[in-house]
Amino acid sequence: MYIGGNFTSITGSNGTSYSRMRWAALNALDGNVTLADCSFSDVVYSIALVPNYPNYLAVGGSFASVSNTARANLAMINPATGTLWSYDYGINGVVYSIAMPITGTYAQMLIAGGFTSVNGTTRNRLAMFNQWFSPSSLTSFNPNLNGSVRDIVYDESNKTLYATGEFTSAGEGAAITYRNYAAAFLTSTSVPIAWNPNLNNYGYCISIDPDYVYIGGNFSAVSGGSYTRYYAAAFSKSTGGIYANFRPDLNNAVNAISAGSVTLDNVMIGGAFSGFKSSVRKNLACIALAKTYLLYSWNPDVNGPVFSLDLGFNRLYVGGSFTMVNGGTARINAAAF
């Protein structure tokens, strides 16, 4: 398991502490720190393992160097050792999110963030490499968004890229298409498709299941103000229409959202909230899909904001800025349930 952030040290479950500059590798089952070590000069926001190539891990953030080698905002490392690979993608601004569509022999790589240039070529906040290992394989995909993209997810079933963030339009001049804080694209064209949730404020996170797209953020209304939705909402993958049954009505921002698989049958939500409808839920909650999106009784009681979620090994891994879970169990900034 790999974690990133703004930390400078980490202590494993066995009590052994290590200096780790904003990236670390852990044993996902016992929580102990591995010997892999790679130092980033500033915050790491996103991590993506290259499909079918376990020795390659893409790392995005706001850093300028990796292990004392110049590497701006996007790097490829060997997660087993922490060794930096030679690929230099030339990103001039922060990378918040990475997606790896599988097409043919090699995965493509999509990146999202606040950048405006890739390898000296204008790419405003979204860019795509035809081959993950080739910085020169930058494609013509260029939606030209006017604000940062905070999160993306690529749906293999319909070959669609869904994005959310701080933007309100794509394109420029006479070709501008307005999309408030969420949009979807076919990567063969830079023009947004008709899918349009039309949020009234920023989106921070996005996730999908077979039918719906889930967005969390700092909004209070969607569909151009037609529906009230506090900080989280779900939309049809095909039409962008609101899914009426999904209405958590939280009382503060959602920073992370993870739609469960058919077997997990839930949606996990993390953020800075303390209430879910009329129930108390501090910063982390689980919604049961099979029960028309009702809140599970599960209450992890996290005492600070949650920024990231990941499901694996029958566990939920959580990262954030907290010191306790379950009302009194010490967990510093990371926990598993």
N, C-alpha and C positions, 0 to 999 in steps of 0.2 A: 504494500500500500504506500502511496506517495502523497505527501502533504506539502502545501506551499502557503506562504503568508508573509508576515513581517517579523517573525521570531528570529532570535539569534542563538537559542539553545533549546534542547529538548531532553526530557527525562523519560525513559522507557518504563514499562510496567514493572520491570525488575529493579527500579530505583537508580539505574546507571544513567548519568547525565552526559550529554555530548554537546559540543559546539556545532551548531548547524545554522548556516546563514540563509534563512528564508526558504529552504527546501530540505526535506528529509525523507528517508525510506524506512518504513516500519514493517514488521511482521504483522500481517492483518489479523492473525489469530491470537497472538499473545501480546501485541502492543509493544514489543521490544524494538529498539532502534538497530538498524543494520549498519554495516560499515561503509556503505555507499555515502559519499560526501561530495557535494557540489555547492559552491558558494555563489550566491547572487547578490549584487550590489544594492538592490532595492526590492520592492514588494513583488512577490509572485502571486498572480491572480488565477491562472488557469494551467491545467496539466492534462495532457491527452496521450495515452499510449497508442503508438502506431499499430493499426490492425495487422496481424500476422507477422509483425516484426518486434518481438518483445525486448530487443536490445536498443530500441529507439523510443524516447519519450520527448514529446514536444512540451515546452514550458513557455508560457506567456506572462508578461507583467510590465513593470515600469522600470526595469533595470537597464544599466548601461554596460555592465560587464558580468562575466561568469567565470569564476575561479581565476580572476585577474586577466582574463582575455576579453577584449572588446567584443560585445555581443548585445545589440540594442533590442530589448523588448520581446524577442522571440529567439529561443535556442533549442537545439536538439541535443539531448544527453543520453548516455548509457545508464539506465536506472540501476543496473546491477553494481556499477562501480562509481557512478557520478562523473565519469569522463565526458568532457564536452566534445561533441562531434564537430567537424569543420564547417558545416553548413552555416552560411551567414545570409539572412533574408533581408537585411537592410530596412528594418521597420523604424520609422521616425517618431512613433508615439506609442502609448500604452496599448497592450493587447489584453483584453478582458476575457476572451472566450475563443476556444479552438474546437473545430469539428473535423472529422476524418471520414468523408464518404468513401465507400469502397466501390471502385469502378475498375474492372479489369484486374490486371496483375497487381497494381500498386494503388494505394489509397491516395486520393486527392487531399488537400489541406485547405480548409477555410479558416480565416482568422477575422476577429471582430474586435473593435476597440475605439481609440481616439486618434489614431494615426491618419495622416494625409498623404504619405508617400511610402512606397515599397520598392526597394532597389532603384530609387531615383525616379520611379514612375508614379504619377498621381493615382492614388487609391484612397478615397475618403471613407474611412471607418469600416469597410468590408473589402476583403481581397481573397483571391483563390489561386492556389498553385495546383497545376495539373498533376504533378507528382510531388509527394511530400519531401522527397530528398533532393529536389532540384529547385533552388532559388530562382533560377532563370526560367522556370516553367510557369511564371505568372500568367494567368489567363486574361482575356479581355473583360471578364466579369467585373463591372465597376458601377454599382448602384449610386455612388456619389451621394451618400447620406449627409445631412447637414448638422448632425449631432452624434455624439458617441453611441456606439452599440455596446450594451452591457452583457448581452448573452445571446447565443444562437443555438439552434438545434436543427440537425438535418434529418429528414424523414426519408429513409430508404424506400418505403412503400410507394410514395408518390413523387419522389425525387425533388422535394421542395425544401428550401431553407427558410426557417422561421427565425425572426430576429426581434429583439426588443431593446429599448434603451431610451436615449434622450433626444432623438431625432424627430422631426416633423415633416420632412420631405425627402424625396429621392430625385435624382436628376438635376438638371439646371436649365435656365432660360425657358424657352417655350416647351421644353420636355419635362418640366417639373411635375411629379406626382405627389400629392400630399398624403402622408401616412403618419398619424400622430402616435408615436412611441411604440409602434409594432407594425411589422410588415412581413411579407413572404415573397420569395423569389424562386423561379426556376433558374438554375445557374447557367443555363444556355443563353439567357438574356439578362440585361441589367435593369429591366423595367419591372416594378412590383406587379404581382398578379392581383386580382380583384380582392383577395382576402384582406379584410380591413377591420380589426377590432376597435380602432378609433378611441384610444384611451385618453383621459383628460390630464394625465401626468405621467411621469417616468415609469417605465418598466425596468426591473432589475434582473429578473430571472424567467426562464421559459423551459417547459418540458412537454413531452407528448406521450400519449398512449395510442392505441389503435384508432380511436375516434376523435379525440379532442386535443387541443393545445391549451396548456395551463400557463398563465402569466401571473407573476407576483411583482409588486412594486410599491409605488407611492401614490397610486391613483384612487379616486373615489367614484368614478363613473366611466362607463364604456359605451360603445356603439353611438358615439357622438352625443353622449349625455342621456340617451334613452333609458339606460338602466343604471341603477346605483349598485356599485360593487366596491366594497372597501378592501383595497390592497391585494385582492386575488380574484381571478375570474377564469372561466373556461370557455373556449370557443370551438365551433366545428372546424375540423381540419380542412374540410373542403370549401365551406362557404364563409367562414369567419363569423357566422352568427353566434350570438350568446347562447351558452348552455344554461338554461334557467335553473336547473336543480343544484348547480354548484354555486353556493353563496356562503362562504365562510364568515363574512362580515367581521373581520378582525379590527382591532383598534389601533394598529400602527403598521409600519412598513413590513413587507415580506421581502426578504433577501435571497431566499433559496426555496425552490419547489421541485419536487421529484414525483412524477406520476409512476405508480407501481405497475408492474406487469400484471398479466391476467392472474397469475398465481398469488402475487402479493396483494392485489386487489385493494390498493389504497393510494392516497396522495399524501405525501409528507410535506409539511410547510414549516419553514424556519424564518425567523426574523427578529423584530424588536417589539413584538406585541405582548400584551398581558391578558387579553381577552378574546374569546371566540364566541360570537353571539352572546349568550348569557352565561357562558362557562368560563372559568379561569383556566388559561393555558399560557404559561410563561415561555415565550420565544420558540416553542417547538410543539407541533400538534400533528395528529394523524386523522385523516378523514377516510371513512369507509365507503368505497365505491358501491359495494353491494347493498348498502343500506341507504340509497338515495343521498349520498354525501353527508351522512351524519358523522358527528365527532365521535371517535373512539374514546373509551374510558381511560386509555393509556395516557398518563400524565407525567412526563419526565422532569418537569419543574426545573428548567434551566435558568440560572440566575443572571444571565446576560445575553446579549444579542447573538443569534446564530447566523452565520454567513454562508455556510456550505453544507451540503448533504450528499451522501453517497450510500448506495445499497449494495451489499455483497456479503457472501459467506453467511447468509441468514442473519446479518447484522445491519444496523443503521449506523453509519459513521457520521459524526457531526463535528463541525469546526466553527469557532466563533471567538467571542470575547467574554468568556464566563469563567467562574471559579468553582461552581458547585452544580450538581444535578440531583434529581430525586430528593430535593428538599434538604440536602446536607452532606451528600457524598462528594468529596473533593475531586474535581476534574478540571485541570487548567487548560482551557481553550480548545480541548479536543476530548471527545468521548465516543463510546460505542454502546449501543443498546441492542 
